[in-house]
Amino acid sequence: MKTETEWAELCGLLPSWLEASRQQAAYGKPASYIPELAHAPADALGVTIMAPNGQKISAGECGHAFTLQSISKVFTLLLALMDQGEEGVFRKVGMEPTGDDFNSMLKLELVEPGIPFNPLINAGAIVISSLIRGRTPEEKTERILTFFRTIAGDASLTYNQAVYASESATAHRNRSLAYFLKDNRVLEEDVEEVLDVYFKHCSIEVNCHHIARMALVLALNGKEPDTGCELIPRRYVQIAKSFMITCGMYNASGEFAIRVGLPAKSGVAGGILALVPGKYGIGVVGPALNDKGNSVAGVHLLQTMSEACDWSIF
């Protein structure tokens, strides 16, 4: 489909597609294991699609503020690759899907050499947080914020203090993972300092516009949409997109690849970042989650759009 025709179709049909997908929210509910996330409106659904020429389409509650949660893991991985290189990162984390829950520690104990299977599960993302350069947790967090602000195109981006506090107070499983990694000598820094960095980048507050812009940078292989300047080396974006296809939607990544066929990353606040390579960055939010931790209505909307526009990369 020609881009002009496709864009016109998106402009005309997106509101009705969104309202049809909103009905799916009844089959899910907001995350509650982080208490602050349970307050999100269960029936909310918003989307923004951004093109390289600056055009943008939005529908629904696209201005709804939510925290990145696991979506942030894609960008901390990219920053760690820029800081440490491939060898430095993949000495500490693997490159394979797990088949386990995102917060499982099962394979850390059962499979040698005891490193996390990939950077997008919690154990892997905690290790990645330790690889961000900085002398203190505050310096690491500031570098992460600066990087995220550049990618999102918003210098005011910051973390949500209430969600950060809620995550920190209830993160018993993540602390267990981190101390196990410390005991295995995979994690070399102070556990609580690393976790502070991790909780804060998961708590960065965004809306659909922000994550659509972040997705567009990835769709353009790391280039800034307005100027064409390289923000992230192309090779590292290739690595991140590969992980998004294989691991980005938790244990539903295979099904998502078949039904939608786009690189994507979800978060338990209901956000989904997705991209159509070379064409669009997409930001979706729908706080009602399915049992895999993905937005029920958001996944349905992405499938509807991908099928109608023939976006699958496969």
HUPEFEN-V605023 format. One line per field, one symbol per residue. phi: phi as a letter, one per 20 degrees, with the letter a starting at -180 (. if undefined). psi: psi as a letter, one per 30 degrees, with the letter a starting at -180 (. if undefined). A space follows every 50 residues. Layout:
phi=???
psi=???
This chain:
phi=.fgfffffffgfdggfgffffgffffecbffcfdgfffefffefbbbcdc dfenfbccbmefegebeflfgfffefgfffffedmffffefdcecdfdmd ffdfdgffeedfenegfbfdeggffffggfeffqfcgfffffffgfffff fembfegbeefffgfffffdefffffgffffffemeedefgfffffffff ffefeccfgfffffffgffelneffedmffecgggffgfffffffecfdl edffffffedmcfbbdcfeofcecbdgmcbdccccbffdefendffffff fffgffffdlegee
psi=kkeeeeeeeeeefeeeeeeeeeffffgallkffjeffffkjfgkklkkkk lfgfkkkllahffkklkebfefeefeeeeeeeefleeeegfflagklegl lfgkgefeefkkgglkelffleeeeeeeeffkkkfleeeeeeeeeeeeee efhjffklljeeeeeeeefgheeeeeeeeeeeefgekflkeeeeeeeeee ffgkklaeeefeeeeeeefghgkkeefgkkekkeeeeeeeeeeeefffhb ggeeeeeeeehkklkllfffkkklkjkfelkkkkkjfjlaffglkeeeee eeeeeeeeghfkf.
